[in-house]
Amino acid sequence: MAVAPDYGARRYRARVAMTFAGQYAGAKSNKTALKAWRTFAGSADADALGDLPALRARSRDLRRNNPIAAGAGRTGRAHTVGAGLAVRSTINRDILGLSVEQANAWERKTETLFDLWARSKSCDVSMKQNFYQLQGLIFDAVWDSGDCLILRRKPKTAAVVPLALSVIEADRIATPNDKMADPDVRSGVRVDDDGMAVAFYVLHDHPGDFVSQTAFDYTEVQAYGKNSGERMALHIYQKHRPYQTRGVPELAPIIEILKQLDRYSEAEIMAAVVSSFFTVFIKTRDNSALPDGEAIPGMQTGADEVVMGPGAVMNIGTDEDVVTANPGRANGNFDAFFSAIVRQIGVALGIPYELLIMHFEASYTASRAAIEIATKFFAERRDWIVSDLCDPVYEWFVSTAILSGLIEAPGFFEGPARRAAWLGTNWIPPTGLVLDPVKEWEGDKLGIDLGASTLEEVTLRRTGGDWKAKTEQRAREHAARVAVRLEPPVLGVKPEPAERRESAPTGMKGK
């Protein structure tokens, strides 16, 4: 029984009030800086789906016409997938019960078959790109549009394995008119109660295609085969929130600032051009100096305007005069302001300023730090590309090759554990940037000597390719150089001078 019920009630109400009021300054609405800031705590789909058409269109426009946006996209693509990620099979021989020789033989054969398939344009249902080129196309599509869909198809021509990919742009994944009232269909994606995509509604043509006759006809594509349970479609996008159905373009947070910077740059360029003109105006009392309908050389006129130009000479009327405004250019603050804004853009995209503008003017240490930061960003995106695209496509390839009788993988279809053991992979990334080759190669050598790194890791990071193949090539080169006495039989042993070899007594040469 309460001793002071009134006091207890007041204290309880105070606690409730404090709970709802909160203590974060950023949530206050009585501060001058925050009064006009109105937000809505919507779901991932409520916050994004309605804005996606405009975000996609504006992102693509910036990618076409804005130098910073275009450069950022190319930089992201070059350092994430480059010329295409190549596979290295790493099967789990312990689970599969294989010897080292058996595992190596299976891995080399599968890698070779996959590379033959990946280099052929028959792997693209449109017959326009190979798989390595498709990786770049898919990266660009996700960067500009937020997501894309990859469908498993049959090739139209003879192929190493009967597998082809169809890349569907984000705009073609749309909710049909007869599904608008269905709450489980989110912007063309049907989801179950757990938010998993179970089907996609794909328009036959792009809705923005001006020659399309079937823009609103669609096909329902199942995410997984009804009988086999195999994945039939890959929805490629980065998820930032739980239950997020569609991806958001990479440029979405900086669309406004990019456009404003574009306008500012254009205004500065125009001002600089105008201030560089030297135009002479000729004023006569009766315009008799010029024949009717003629203009003197350099004169530029329109129906209702006079256009200034380099070295132009203009004629104006009797009672007309010219008043010009001095633009006061060049603007000394332009470069500093431009650089400050571009740094903000680089922060939003995860690309350091130096790499974004392709200009390194800082010290080696600072530039190296910028590259390391960028490397982590690109590695994160690469892991996502591998997880969502490369590994599933490799799984499609291996399963198709097994069914086609090209490779043998006992137990592949019998359980997830053995299937995963056959599908182990490493994907070779683009080679990294090297600022000081001597310093960085010495560091790599030291790492190998200490056991902190391996030849395989260094080869993948620095030059790409297979370290085993490079070792075999080095052995052939060394043998050829030893044969003509350019190198000793054992590397690291200084060869004996030719004069000494020639003057040695009989029977002593080479000892």
C-alpha positions in Angstrom: 0.0 0.0 0.0 1.4 3.4 -1.1 2.4 5.8 1.7 2.0 8.9 -0.6 -0.2 8.0 -3.5 -0.5 11.5 -4.9 3.3 11.9 -5.0 3.7 8.5 -6.6 1.2 9.3 -9.3 2.9 12.6 -10.1 6.3 10.8 -10.3 4.8 8.1 -12.6 3.3 10.8 -14.9 6.7 12.6 -15.0 8.5 9.4 -15.9 6.0 8.8 -18.7 6.4 12.3 -20.0 10.2 12.0 -20.0 9.9 8.7 -21.9 7.9 10.2 -24.7 9.9 13.5 -24.7 13.3 11.9 -25.0 16.7 13.5 -24.4 18.2 13.8 -27.9 18.7 17.3 -29.1 18.5 16.1 -32.7 14.9 15.1 -32.1 13.7 18.4 -30.6 11.3 20.5 -32.6 11.5 23.7 -30.6 15.0 24.6 -31.8 15.4 27.2 -34.5 17.5 25.0 -36.7 15.1 22.1 -36.5 11.6 23.7 -36.5 11.2 23.3 -40.3 12.6 19.8 -40.3 9.7 17.4 -40.8 10.5 13.6 -41.1 8.4 10.5 -41.3 9.5 7.2 -39.7 8.5 5.0 -42.6 9.5 1.5 -43.5 12.3 0.7 -45.9 9.8 0.4 -48.8 7.7 3.4 -47.7 10.8 5.6 -47.7 12.1 4.6 -51.0 9.8 3.0 -53.5 7.8 6.1 -54.5 11.0 8.0 -55.2 12.8 5.4 -57.2 11.7 6.4 -60.7 12.9 10.0 -60.2 16.1 8.9 -58.4 17.0 6.5 -61.3 16.3 9.1 -64.0 18.4 11.8 -62.3 21.2 9.4 -61.4 21.5 8.4 -65.1 21.4 12.0 -66.2 24.2 12.9 -63.9 26.2 9.9 -65.0 25.8 11.0 -68.6 26.5 14.7 -68.1 28.3 15.4 -64.8 32.1 14.8 -64.8 32.3 14.0 -61.1 29.4 11.5 -61.2 30.7 9.9 -64.4 34.2 9.7 -62.9 33.0 8.2 -59.6 31.1 5.5 -61.5 34.1 4.6 -63.6 36.4 4.6 -60.6 34.1 2.3 -58.6 33.7 -0.1 -61.5 37.5 -0.2 -62.4 38.5 -1.0 -58.8 35.6 -3.3 -57.9 35.4 -5.6 -60.9 37.9 -4.2 -63.4 38.1 -6.3 -66.5 36.1 -9.0 -64.7 36.6 -11.2 -61.7 38.1 -14.6 -62.6 37.4 -17.7 -60.5 39.8 -19.9 -58.6 38.2 -23.1 -57.4 38.9 -24.0 -53.8 37.0 -27.2 -53.0 37.0 -28.7 -49.5 38.8 -31.9 -50.1 38.5 -33.0 -46.5 34.7 -33.2 -46.7 34.8 -34.7 -50.2 37.5 -37.2 -49.3 39.9 -36.3 -52.1 43.6 -36.3 -52.3 45.6 -33.2 -53.1 46.2 -34.4 -56.6 42.6 -35.2 -57.2 41.4 -31.9 -55.8 44.0 -30.0 -57.9 42.9 -31.8 -61.1 39.2 -31.2 -60.5 39.8 -27.5 -59.7 42.0 -26.9 -62.8 39.5 -28.6 -65.1 36.5 -26.7 -63.7 38.3 -23.4 -63.9 39.3 -24.0 -67.5 35.7 -24.9 -68.5 34.3 -21.9 -66.6 36.8 -19.6 -68.3 35.9 -21.0 -71.7 32.2 -20.4 -71.0 32.8 -16.9 -69.4 34.9 -15.7 -72.4 32.2 -16.6 -74.9 29.4 -14.2 -75.7 27.0 -17.2 -75.8 26.8 -16.8 -72.0 24.8 -13.6 -72.7 21.3 -14.3 -74.0 21.6 -11.1 -76.1 25.0 -12.3 -77.5 26.6 -9.0 -76.9 29.0 -9.5 -73.9 30.9 -12.2 -72.2 30.6 -12.9 -68.4 33.5 -10.7 -67.5 32.0 -7.8 -69.4 28.6 -8.5 -67.9 30.0 -8.0 -64.5 30.9 -4.4 -65.4 27.4 -3.9 -66.9 25.7 -5.2 -63.8 27.9 -3.0 -61.6 26.9 0.1 -63.6 23.2 -0.9 -63.6 23.2 -1.2 -59.8 25.2 2.0 -59.4 22.8 4.0 -61.5 19.5 2.4 -60.8 19.9 0.7 -57.5 19.3 -2.9 -58.6 18.9 -5.2 -61.5 17.6 -8.8 -62.1 19.6 -11.7 -63.6 17.6 -14.5 -65.2 18.8 -18.0 -65.9 18.2 -18.8 -69.6 19.3 -21.2 -72.3 21.9 -19.9 -74.8 20.7 -19.2 -78.4 23.8 -20.8 -79.9 26.2 -23.6 -79.1 28.0 -23.1 -75.8 30.4 -24.8 -73.5 27.5 -25.5 -71.1 23.8 -24.8 -71.9 23.6 -21.7 -69.7 23.0 -18.0 -70.5 22.3 -14.9 -68.5 19.7 -12.2 -69.1 20.2 -8.9 -67.4 17.0 -7.0 -66.7 17.2 -3.3 -65.9 15.5 -2.0 -62.8 12.7 -0.1 -64.7 11.4 -3.4 -66.2 10.7 -4.8 -62.7 7.3 -3.2 -62.1 3.9 -3.9 -60.5 1.3 -4.8 -63.1 -2.0 -2.8 -63.0 -3.9 -5.9 -61.9 -1.6 -6.4 -58.9 -1.6 -2.8 -57.6 -4.0 -3.7 -54.7 -1.9 -6.7 -53.7 0.1 -5.7 -50.5 2.6 -8.5 -51.1 3.7 -7.1 -54.4 6.3 -4.3 -53.8 7.4 -2.4 -56.9 7.3 -5.5 -59.1 8.6 -8.0 -56.5 6.3 -10.4 -54.7 7.5 -11.2 -51.2 6.4 -13.7 -48.5 5.7 -12.9 -44.9 9.4 -13.0 -44.1 10.2 -10.5 -46.8 11.8 -13.0 -49.1 11.4 -12.4 -52.8 9.4 -15.3 -54.3 8.5 -13.9 -57.8 9.3 -10.9 -60.1 7.0 -9.2 -62.6 9.1 -8.3 -65.6 7.9 -6.0 -68.4 8.6 -7.3 -71.9 10.1 -3.9 -72.9 11.5 -1.0 -71.1 8.7 1.4 -70.2 10.7 4.3 -71.5 11.4 2.8 -74.9 9.8 5.1 -77.5 9.3 2.3 -80.0 7.9 -0.3 -77.6 4.5 -1.8 -78.5 4.4 -4.1 -75.5 5.6 -1.8 -72.7 2.9 -3.0 -70.3 2.9 -6.7 -71.1 4.7 -8.7 -68.4 5.9 -12.1 -67.4 5.8 -13.5 -63.8 9.2 -15.0 -63.1 9.6 -17.4 -60.1 12.6 -16.8 -57.9 13.0 -20.5 -57.3 12.0 -23.5 -59.3 8.7 -25.0 -58.0 10.0 -28.6 -58.3 13.8 -28.3 -58.1 14.0 -25.5 -55.6 16.9 -24.1 -57.7 17.4 -20.3 -57.9 16.0 -19.1 -61.2 16.6 -15.3 -60.8 19.2 -13.2 -58.9 18.1 -9.8 -57.6 21.3 -7.8 -57.4 21.2 -4.9 -54.9 22.7 -3.7 -51.7 20.4 -3.9 -48.7 20.6 -1.1 -46.1 17.5 -1.8 -44.0 15.6 -4.9 -43.0 12.7 -5.8 -45.4 14.1 -3.6 -48.1 12.6 -4.8 -51.4 14.4 -2.7 -54.0 17.8 -1.1 -54.2 18.5 2.7 -54.2 20.9 4.3 -56.7 24.4 5.0 -55.3 24.1 8.7 -56.1 20.8 9.2 -54.3 22.2 11.1 -51.2 24.2 13.5 -53.4 21.9 14.1 -56.4 21.0 17.6 -55.3 24.6 18.7 -54.4 25.9 17.3 -57.7 23.4 19.2 -59.7 24.0 22.4 -57.8 27.8 22.0 -58.3 27.1 21.4 -62.0 25.2 24.6 -62.3 27.9 26.5 -60.3 30.6 25.2 -62.5 28.7 26.0 -65.7 28.1 29.6 -64.5 31.8 30.0 -63.7 32.8 28.6 -67.1 30.3 30.9 -68.9 31.5 33.9 -67.0 35.1 33.2 -67.8 34.1 32.8 -71.5 32.2 36.1 -71.6 34.9 38.0 -69.8 37.4 36.7 -72.5 35.4 38.2 -75.4 36.5 41.5 -77.0 33.5 42.9 -78.9 33.4 46.2 -80.8 30.0 48.0 -81.2 29.7 50.4 -84.2 27.1 53.2 -83.6 26.0 55.3 -86.6 23.3 58.0 -86.9 21.4 56.5 -89.9 22.9 53.0 -90.2 24.1 54.1 -93.7 27.5 52.6 -93.1 26.2 49.1 -93.7 24.2 47.8 -96.7 20.8 46.5 -95.9 20.8 42.8 -94.8 24.6 42.7 -94.6 26.8 42.2 -91.6 30.5 43.0 -91.4 32.9 40.1 -90.8 32.7 38.7 -87.3 29.2 40.1 -86.7 26.8 37.7 -84.9 23.2 38.6 -84.6 19.8 36.9 -84.0 16.3 38.0 -84.7 16.0 39.8 -81.3 19.4 39.6 -79.9 23.0 40.5 -80.4 25.4 37.6 -79.5 28.9 38.5 -78.2 31.8 36.5 -79.6 35.6 36.5 -79.8 36.6 39.4 -82.1 33.0 40.2 -83.0 32.0 43.6 -84.5 28.4 44.7 -83.9 26.3 47.4 -85.5 23.6 49.1 -83.3 20.8 51.6 -84.0 21.0 55.4 -83.9 19.5 56.0 -80.5 20.7 52.8 -79.0 23.5 52.3 -76.5 25.3 49.4 -74.9 25.6 48.9 -71.1 27.8 45.9 -70.0 28.3 44.4 -66.6 31.8 43.4 -65.6 31.7 39.8 -64.3 34.8 40.3 -62.3 36.2 36.8 -63.2 38.2 34.7 -62.7 36.7 33.8 -59.3 39.6 33.2 -56.9 37.4 31.1 -54.6 36.1 28.7 -57.2 38.8 26.0 -56.8 38.6 26.0 -52.9 34.8 25.8 -52.9 34.7 23.2 -55.6 37.3 21.0 -53.8 35.4 21.3 -50.5 32.2 20.1 -52.1 33.9 17.3 -54.0 35.4 16.1 -50.7 31.8 15.8 -49.3 30.8 13.8 -52.4 33.8 11.5 -51.9 32.8 10.9 -48.3 29.2 10.0 -49.4 30.5 7.6 -52.0 33.4 6.1 -50.0 36.0 7.3 -52.5 38.8 9.5 -51.3 39.1 12.9 -52.8 42.5 12.1 -54.5 41.1 9.1 -56.2 37.8 10.8 -57.1 39.6 13.6 -59.0 42.4 11.3 -60.2 45.1 13.7 -58.8 47.6 12.9 -56.1 49.3 15.9 -54.7 49.7 15.0 -51.1 52.7 13.1 -49.5 53.3 9.4 -50.0 51.9 8.6 -46.6 48.7 10.6 -47.1 48.2 9.2 -50.6 48.9 5.7 -49.3 46.3 6.1 -46.6 43.7 7.3 -49.1 44.4 4.3 -51.3 44.0 1.9 -48.3 40.7 3.5 -47.4 39.5 3.2 -50.9 40.7 -0.4 -51.1 38.5 -1.3 -48.1 35.5 0.3 -49.8 36.1 -1.5 -53.1 36.7 -4.8 -51.3 33.4 -4.4 -49.5 31.5 -3.9 -52.7 33.5 -6.7 -54.4 32.4 -9.1 -51.6 28.8 -8.1 -52.2 29.2 -8.6 -56.0 30.8 -12.0 -55.4 28.1 -13.1 -53.0 25.1 -11.9 -55.0 26.3 -12.5 -58.5 29.6 -14.4 -59.1 29.1 -17.3 -56.7 25.4 -18.0 -57.7 26.4 -17.9 -61.4 29.3 -20.3 -60.7 26.8 -22.6 -58.9 24.5 -22.5 -62.0 27.5 -23.3 -64.2 28.8 -26.2 -62.1 25.3 -27.8 -61.8 24.7 -27.4 -65.5 28.2 -28.8 -66.3 27.5 -31.8 -64.1 24.1 -32.5 -65.7 25.8 -32.1 -69.1 28.4 -34.8 -68.2 31.4 -32.4 -68.5 32.5 -32.8 -64.9 31.9 -35.2 -62.1 31.0 -34.2 -58.5 29.7 -37.1 -56.5 27.0 -36.1 -54.0 26.6 -32.6 -55.4 22.8 -32.9 -55.6 22.4 -35.0 -52.4 22.9 -32.4 -49.7 23.9 -28.8 -49.0 27.1 -29.7 -47.2 28.7 -31.6 -50.1 27.3 -29.1 -52.6 29.0 -26.3 -50.7 32.2 -28.3 -50.5 32.3 -28.5 -54.3 31.5 -24.8 -54.8 34.3 -23.2 -52.8 35.8 -20.3 -54.7 38.2 -17.3 -54.7 37.6 -14.5 -57.2 40.7 -12.7 -58.5 40.2 -8.9 -58.0 41.6 -6.1 -60.1 45.2 -5.3 -59.3 45.8 -2.5 -56.7 47.4 0.9 -57.1 51.1 1.1 -56.6 52.5 4.5 -55.6 56.1 3.5 -54.8 56.9 0.0 -56.3 60.2 -0.4 -54.5 58.8 0.3 -51.0 55.7 -1.8 -51.6 57.4 -4.8 -53.1 60.0 -4.8 -50.3 57.1 -4.8 -47.8 55.5 -7.7 -49.6 58.7 -9.7 -49.6 59.1 -9.0 -45.9 55.6 -10.2 -45.2 56.2 -13.4 -47.1 59.5 -14.0 -45.3 57.8 -13.5 -41.9 54.9 -15.8 -42.9 52.3 -13.1 -42.5 51.5 -13.3 -46.2 51.8 -15.8 -49.1 52.8 -15.6 -52.7 49.2 -16.2 -53.7 47.9 -13.3 -51.7 50.6 -10.9 -53.1 50.1 -12.1 -56.6 46.4 -11.5 -56.5 46.8 -8.1 -54.9 49.6 -6.8 -57.1 49.4 -8.4 -60.6 46.5 -10.8 -60.6 46.7 -14.2 -62.2 47.7 -17.6 -60.8 50.9 -17.7 -58.7 51.4 -21.4 -59.7 51.3 -20.5 -63.4 53.7 -17.6 -62.8 56.0 -19.9 -60.9 56.1 -22.4 -63.7 56.7 -19.6 -66.2 59.6 -18.3 -64.0 61.1 -21.8 -64.0 61.0 -22.0 -67.8 62.6 -18.5 -68.1 65.3 -19.3 -65.6 66.2 -22.5 -67.4 66.5 -20.7 -70.6 68.7 -18.0 -69.1 70.9 -20.7 -67.4 71.3 -22.4 -70.7 73.0 -19.3 -72.2 74.9 -18.5 -68.9 72.9 -15.4 -68.1 72.0 -16.7 -64.6 73.5 -19.4 -62.3 71.6 -22.7 -61.9 70.7 -21.7 -58.4 69.1 -18.3 -58.0 70.9 -16.0 -55.5 74.4 -17.5 -56.3 76.6 -15.1 -58.2 77.8 -16.6 -61.4 81.6 -17.0 -61.9 83.2 -14.4 -64.2 83.8 -15.6 -67.7 87.5 -14.8 -67.6 88.0 -17.0 -64.5 86.1 -19.9 -66.1 88.3 -19.7 -69.2 91.6 -19.6 -67.3 90.8 -22.5 -64.9 92.9 -25.6 -65.3 91.5 -28.5 -67.2 89.1 -30.5 -65.1 88.5 -27.6 -62.7 85.9 -25.7 -64.6 82.6 -25.4 -62.9 84.0 -26.5 -59.5 
